[in-house]
């Protein structure tokens, strides 16, 4: 696209605040409209952001000045909104996952290809200095040939803090589809695409109790697996072990570790854009913290959209639909393997996104004063 793009946002829930804070810093992005099923929420956002109109979903999708739709709806609505936006001739960038199922996600990508519009998808955390510095360390041969990785996410459940956690415990939710996109996208960025998976899963409780907010004490039914583990076989031959849990209490494991013939990397939380990357080389006495050497500095949610805007026509964005589809295919296949007890071959693939050189594409964040 190569110029500032006019954006309309559909879905004005809690996550929108992080996007808005960064949109004010990104010259590639011009927010013009917002919509939500709750008109009051959309109006509140419009009132807080100069030049933004609060619209209905239908009106926003029909608006001539909206070139790209940022889809911040719940996962079950991701495909519907994306397809409607594409049918209106607009590019789409969505919160993760790309859709509730790989079949729906394929429809989105096929429709976008036919319409000649771009598709991007969170997480764009992989573009930050944390994952990109780790990727550069691997590419520079600091650990030798990569052999394996571990990825661990443990939490006792989002209902303890989220005021409306229902969708986390319905199809399209769960620890794997909720948090797995960060980890699987990071693993593909670090080690390349996945060719097969083997998984197991468990379901420990049929109900969850909301722990905060106006619905505190209400019961939420659980219809998905809440603890998933598996092995991902990368095309390179590396093996990644994944643990995603809404059941366990705490862990001391690194979010991601990558092990090679000559060393190991401790990789920061892929849900964050920055963080220390630590290296332990064969024969060393201790871990060393690597200097920041790659990635978008001082980045945050929305940088994937700015990166998409800067991507030459015909090229796949780094936080693009191909990577998001592959990650979803991997996760869905992992759940299939858990239920069938057999390894599942991954039919999709995604090239490792191009590395991000150490750079800044946003103005510094404004200081917050009390």
N, C-alpha and C positions, 0 to 999 in steps of 0.2 A: 504494500500500500504506500509506504514511504512518506506519509504526511499525517498531521494530526487527524484522528478519526473520531467522529461523533458517535458517542456511546449512549445507549439506553439500557437501564438495569431493570430486570424483572425479578422481584423478590427482595424485600427490604427487611429481612430478619437480622439476627445478631451479627452475622459475618460482614454485612455491608459496611460497617464502620471502618474496618481495616482497609477495604478497597478505597473508600472515600478519602481517607487520610493520605494515601499514596497518589491518588488521582490528582490531588492538588499540587503534587510535586513533579508530575510527568507531563512534559510538554507534548508528547505524542498522543495524549488522550484529552478529549473534550466531552465532558459529561453534559448531556442535554435533557435527558428525561429519565424518570423512574416510574415503576408501576408495582402494585402489590394487590393481592386479593382483598387486603384491608386498606381502603383508601386513606385512612388516617395515618397509617405507617408511611405510605408513599408521600403524603403531604408533609409529614414531619421531616423527611429527608430533603425534599425540595426546599423547604423553608430554611434548612441549614446550609444550603449550597447555592451560591449565586448563579442565576441563569438556568436553573433546572426546573422543568415542568413536571408536575405530578399528573400522570395519565392513567387510564385504564390499560389493561394488558392489550386489548384489541387496538386501541388508539396508538399505543406505542409501536406495536408491530406494523402499523400502517403508516407511521410518520415518515415523511420523505427525508427528514434530516437525520434520522437514526441509521447509521451505516453498520454498526456492530451491536449485537445484543449480548450483554453480560447476564448469564442465566444463573441466578442465585436462589432458585426454587429448591424444594426438597428433592431428593434423588428420584422418587417415583414420577416426578413431573419433568425431569431433565430432557428426556427424549421428545416429549410432546411440545415443549416450548422451543427446543432447538429446531425441530422440524417445521414449526410454524414460522419461526424467524427466517429459516432458509427459504421457505416457500415465498416469503415476502422479499427475497433478494438480499438478505442481510447476512453478514458473517456472524459467527457465534463463538463466544468463549464461555465455558461453563465451569461451575464448581465441580469438584470430583464427587462421584465417578461420572464418566461421560454419559452414562445412562444406567438404568437399573439392571439391565441385562446386556450381554454382548450382542444379542440379536437386535435389540433396539439401537445400540450404538452403531452397528453396521448400517442400519437404515439411515442414521444421521450422516455418516461419512459418505454413503452412496448418494444421498440427496445433495450434499454439499458439492460433491464432485460434479454432478450433473448441472447444478446451478452455477458453478464456477465461483463459489465463495469459500472463505477460509474457516477452518474449525480449530479452535484452541481449547485447552482444558487444564485446570489445576490438577496437580499441584505445580506451581512455578517456584516452589522452594528449591528445586534442583538447580535453579539458575543463580542462587546466592553463593556467597563465598565459601560456605561450609562444604557442600557437596562438590562444588567445582574445584576447590583446592585439593580435596581428596582425589578427585578424578585426575587432576594434573599429576599428582604424586604417583598414581598408578601408571599413567601414560609415560611419565618420565622414567619408569623402571625402578622406583625407589624400593619396591617390595619384591621385585622380580616377577616372574609369571604368576598371575593370580590363580589360586587353587580353590579357595572357598570363602564364604562370607556367612555371617550370622546377622539376623535382623530381629529385634525384640521390642515389642510394645505391650506393656502390662498396665492395666488400670482396673479398679474394681467396678467401673461402670460410669457412664456419663449422667445417669439419673441422679447422681449425688450432687451435681452442680447445675445441670441444664434444666430450665423451667418447663420445657416441652420436649422430653426425650423420646416420645413414642416412636418416631420413625427410625431411631437407632436399633429398635428391637423388632422391626418388621422386615420382610423381604426387601433387599436393596440396602439394608443397614447391617449392623453387626460389626465386630472389631475389624474383620478383614476388609469389607467393602468401605467402611468408614475411614480407618487409619491405614489400611494396606496400600492405597494409592501412593502415599508418601514414600513408603518403604520399597514397594515394587518399582516405582518410577526411579528412585534413587539407585536401586540395584541394577536396573537396566542401563542407567546413565553410567554407572561405574564399571559394569562387567559385560554389558551387551544383552541382546535379546535372549528369551527363555524358549527352550524347545520341548520340555516336558516337565510335569509336576507330579508329586505324590503327596497326599495330604491325609490328615485325620482331624476330627473335630468333636467337640462335646457341647452339651446343652445342660447347664447345671441347675437353672431355676426357670420356672414357668411364669414368674411375675417379678417385677421390680417396683420399688417404692420411690416416688419422686421426693428428693431430699431438700428442695429449696423452691422459693418463688410462690406465687399465688396458688399453685396446685400441690403444694407440699403435703405429703401423706397419701396422695392418690396412687392407685395401682396401675401399672402399665403391663400388659401381657407381652410375653416373649415368644416370638415365632421363628427365631433363627438360632444358629449355633453361636455360642458366646466365647468359645475358646477354640482357636484354629492353629494348627502347626503343620508344616510341610517342608518339602525339599524341592527347590527349583534347580533344574539342570539348564545351564546357559549354553548357548551354541559354542562358546569358547571352551567348554569342558568344565568350567568352574561350577561348584555346587553351593547354593545358598540355602541356609536353614532359616525358616521364618516362623516366629511365634507371635500371634496376635490374640490378646485376651481382654475381655471385659469381666473376667472372673477373679483373676489373681490380684493380690494386694499391691505388691511392690517388687522391683527387681534392682539388682546392682549391675546387671549386664549393660554393656555399651549398647546404644541404640542400633548401631551397625558396626561390625568389625569386618575387615577384609584381610585375608591371610594369603601371603605369597611365598615363593620359595626362599626369599631372602629377608622377609620382614612382614610386619603386620601393621595395619592402620586402624585406629579408633576414629570413627566418623561421627560427627555431631548429629543431633536429632534432625531427621529429614522433615519434620514438621516446622522447623525453623530455617531461616535463610542464612544464618551465620553460625559460628561456633568453632571451637578449637579442633583441629585435626592433629592427632598424635601418631607418631611413628616409632616403632621399635624394630631396629634392624638386628639381624643375626650377629651375635657377639657383643651387643651393646649392654650397658649396665642398667639403663632405665629408658623410659619413654621420652621422646623429645616432641615439643610442640612446633609444628611447621608454621612458617610465616604464611600469611594470606597471600595467595599467588594467582588466583583465578576467580571469576564470578562477578556478578553485579554487586558493587559495594552498597551498603546501607539500603538494601532492597526490602521489599515486602509484597504483600498480595497486590496483584495488578501489574507487576513487572512482566509477567508472561504475556499480558496484552500488549504492553509497549514493545516487547520483543517481537511479537507477531506483526505489529504495525511496521516494524523495521525489516521484516523478512521479505526479500525480493519475491515478486510474483512467481508462482510456480514452484517455489521451494517450501518444504515442510517447516513450520515453526518449531522451535525447540520444545516448547510446551504445547505440542500440537495434537491433533486428533489421532494420528497413528500411534504415538506413544501411549496416549490415554486408552485407546482401544486395546492395545497389546497388554497393558497392565490389567484392564478389566477382564480380558480373556484369560490371563494367567490366574487371576483371583477366582473367577467363576469355575475354571477347570480344577483349581485346588479344592473347591467345595465339592465338585463332582467326584473327584478322586476320594475325598473323605467319605462320601456316601456309598460309593461303589467298591471301595477297597482296592482299586486298580490304578496304576499310573495312567495319566492322561497326556497325550501328545498335544502340543500347542500348535495350531495351524497358522495363527497370525504371527507376524514378526514386526519389528520396528528397528530401524537403524539407530545406533547410539546417536543421540542428538549432538550437533556440532558443539565443541567446547566453547565456553564463554571466557574470553580474555578478561583480565582484571580491568574493570571499567566502571564508570559512573554514568547513569542515564537520567538521574533525577536531581532536583535541587535539594539541599539539606532540609531535613524535617524542621518545621517551625518549633521553637521552644514553647513548652506549655507553662504558663504562668498561673499562679493561684490568685 
